[in-house]
Amino acid sequence: LPFFALFGVLPLVLQTIAHLERLALGLVWTSLPLSLYGLVQFLLRLAVRNRWVSREFRQSPLGEWVRSLPHQNRASSIFAHPNVFASYLVVMLGLGLGLGL
């Protein structure tokens, strides 16, 4: 029910192209920190898995957290599954390319 109310109110709030453009730019800009977090998460997992970091780091709480994450070898960022994260990034890429054109 809340989603029906949201989609019923959106046409009243977003009446001009400028409003839609600001909303789209906000969505694209907020995807950048999520992408950076996912990249750092992936690189940390890669370093721990390939033993590029010291043994002390692997046994530290951060190293334990990196090894305990599900979906090894894939960055899930703040999403529950890496496929959801990838789908979100594809939508944001299309939106960003559309804004660029």
C-alpha positions as CSV (number, residue, x, y, z in Angstrom):
1,L,0.0,0.0,0.0
2,P,2.7,2.6,0.7
3,F,4.2,2.0,-2.7
4,F,0.8,2.7,-4.4
5,A,0.6,6.0,-2.4
6,L,4.2,6.8,-3.4
7,F,3.5,6.3,-7.1
8,G,0.3,8.2,-6.8
9,V,2.0,11.2,-5.3
10,L,5.1,11.2,-7.6
11,P,3.4,12.7,-10.7
12,L,2.1,15.6,-8.5
13,V,5.5,16.3,-7.0
14,L,7.7,15.8,-10.1
15,Q,5.9,17.9,-12.6
16,T,8.7,19.4,-14.6
17,I,11.8,18.0,-16.3
18,A,14.0,19.9,-13.9
19,H,12.5,18.1,-11.0
20,L,13.1,14.7,-12.7
21,E,16.7,15.7,-13.6
22,R,17.5,16.7,-10.0
23,L,16.1,13.4,-8.8
24,A,18.1,11.4,-11.4
25,L,21.3,13.3,-10.6
26,G,20.8,12.6,-6.9
27,L,20.4,8.9,-7.5
28,V,23.5,8.7,-9.8
29,W,25.7,10.7,-7.3
30,T,24.6,8.5,-4.4
31,S,25.6,5.4,-6.3
32,L,29.3,6.5,-6.4
33,P,30.0,5.9,-2.6
34,L,28.2,2.5,-2.8
35,S,30.4,1.6,-5.8
36,L,33.6,2.6,-3.9
37,Y,32.5,0.7,-0.8
38,G,31.9,-2.4,-3.0
39,L,35.3,-2.0,-4.7
40,V,37.1,-1.7,-1.3
41,Q,35.2,-4.8,0.0
42,F,36.2,-6.8,-3.1
43,L,39.8,-5.8,-2.9
44,L,40.0,-6.6,0.9
45,R,38.5,-10.0,0.2
46,L,41.0,-10.6,-2.7
47,A,44.0,-9.6,-0.4
48,V,42.9,-11.8,2.4
49,R,42.1,-14.8,0.2
50,N,45.5,-14.6,-1.7
51,R,47.4,-13.9,1.6
52,W,48.8,-10.6,0.4
53,V,48.2,-9.2,3.9
54,S,50.0,-10.1,7.1
55,R,48.8,-12.9,9.4
56,E,48.1,-10.3,12.1
57,F,45.6,-8.5,9.8
58,R,43.9,-11.8,8.9
59,Q,43.4,-12.6,12.6
60,S,42.3,-9.0,13.4
61,P,38.5,-8.3,13.8
62,L,38.6,-6.6,10.3
63,G,40.2,-9.7,8.8
64,E,37.7,-11.9,10.5
65,W,34.8,-9.8,9.2
66,V,36.2,-9.9,5.7
67,R,36.5,-13.7,5.8
68,S,33.0,-14.2,7.3
69,L,31.1,-12.3,4.6
70,P,28.9,-14.5,2.4
71,H,29.3,-14.7,-1.4
72,Q,33.0,-15.0,-1.4
73,N,34.9,-13.3,-4.3
74,R,32.0,-10.9,-5.0
75,A,31.3,-7.5,-3.6
76,S,27.8,-7.1,-2.3
77,S,28.2,-3.6,-0.8
78,I,25.3,-2.8,1.5
79,F,22.8,-5.0,-0.5
80,A,21.9,-8.5,0.6
81,H,23.2,-10.2,-2.6
82,P,25.8,-9.3,-5.2
83,N,23.2,-9.8,-8.0
84,V,21.0,-7.1,-6.5
85,F,24.0,-4.8,-6.3
86,A,24.8,-5.4,-9.9
87,S,21.3,-4.8,-11.0
88,Y,21.2,-1.5,-9.1
89,L,24.5,-0.4,-10.7
90,V,23.2,-1.3,-14.2
91,V,20.1,0.9,-13.6
92,M,22.3,3.7,-12.3
93,L,24.6,3.3,-15.3
94,G,21.7,3.6,-17.7
95,L,20.4,6.6,-15.9
96,G,23.8,8.3,-15.8
97,L,24.3,7.7,-19.5
98,G,20.9,9.1,-20.3
99,L,21.6,12.2,-18.3
100,G,24.9,12.6,-20.0
101,L,23.3,12.5,-23.4
